[in-house]
Amino acid sequence: MPVIDFTVCENVLSCREVGRVDSEDARTFAGVVAEAAEGSPYPIVVFIDARETEFISPDAANVFVQSAEVTDNVACYVVTTQDLIIKQTSRILGMRNRRGNTHIFDNYEEAIDFAWEQAQGTAAVHQR
């Protein structure tokens, strides 16, 4: 399965996309995000390592957009990739998401740092 290695640490859900991502993969991803968001006392940050992603099908893209609308308990999506097509696809998906909360990085370390900064800020605000 191309969306793999789901890990939840504090309020960060991370995963990797590898190869071709189809609608079944996107539905699995959406289910994991929804479950993590429901189980968190404050909004989660979704970190997506897309450095090995080769293709996102149009059907998968639609599922990603629809799934972003399901829960209000996602602070943002953080994507890291250097592939121009995947980067543009991620930007378009982010723009289709009414919340506009998708951030895309070329550099893996910068993306991880940003995700943790967002997670810490979200947790701090909601713990008050």
N, C-alpha and C positions, 0 to 999 in steps of 0.2 A: 504494500500500500504506500503510495507516494507521500501522504502526510503522516509522519512518524515521530517517535520520540517525544510524546507529550509528557511534560513535567510541570508540576505546580510547586512553586516555592513562594511562601508568603502569599502575596497577591499578584504574582506574575505567572502566567501560563505560557510556557514556551513549547515550540514544536519545530520540526524541520519539514520542508517540502522537498521531495526528491523526484526527479523525472517528470512524467506527465501527470497532471492533476485533473481528474474527471469529476463528474457530479457526485458520484458515490463517495469519493474522497472528501469532497467539500461538505457533504452531509455529515460524515463522521466528524470532521473538524468542527462543524457547527454544533453538533451534539456535545462534544467535549467542552467547547467554549461555554455553552449554555449551562452545563453541569458545574463547571468551575465558577461561573459568575453567580449562580444560585447558591453555591456553598460558601461564598465569601461575604463577610460582614460589610465590606466596602468594595468599591469598583476595582476590577482587575485590569491589568495590563496584559495584552496578548502580544507575545514576541514571536515572530515568524522568521526563521532562518530559511530564506529562499535562494540561497547561493547555489543550490544544486537543482533548482526547478528548471525544467526545459520547456514546459508548455502548460497553460491553464486553459481548459476548454471553455467555450462560451457558456455551456450549461453550468459548469463549476463556478464561473464568475457570477452568474445569476444567483446561485445558492449562497455564495459568500455575501453578496449584497443583501439578500433577504435575511440571512442569519444575523447580520449586523443590526437589524431592526428589532430583533426578538427581545433583547434584554437591554435595560438601561444601566446594568451593573458592569459595563466595560468602559474603563476610562479612555483607553486608546489602543490602537493596533500599531505595532512597530515592526517594520519589514526591513530585512537586510538582503540585498542582492546587488550584484554588479552587472547582471545581464540587462541590457537596454530594454528588450521586449518585456521581460518580467517586471522591470521597474515601471515601465509605462502602463502595463496592465494593472499593476498595484495602484498606481496613481488614479487611473480611471475608476477602479473599484472604490477607492477612497472618496472620489468625487461623487460617485453614485450613492454612497452612504450619506444619509441626510445629516449625520452628526459631524462629518468632516474631521474625524479623529484618527486618520491614518498618517503615519510618519514613515518615510522611506530613507534608508541610509545605504551608501556604498560600502562603508566600513563597518565590519562586524563589531569591533570593540566600541565604536561610537554608538552603535545601535543598542548594544547591551547596556552601556552606561546610561543612555537616555531612558531606556525601559525601566531601569532600577530607580532613576531619579523620579520618574513619573509615578512609579509604584509607591515610593516613600512619601512623596507629596500627597498622593491620594489618601494613603493610610493616615498620615498626620492630620489632614483636614477632617476626615471622618471619625477620628478617635476623639475629637474635641467634644 
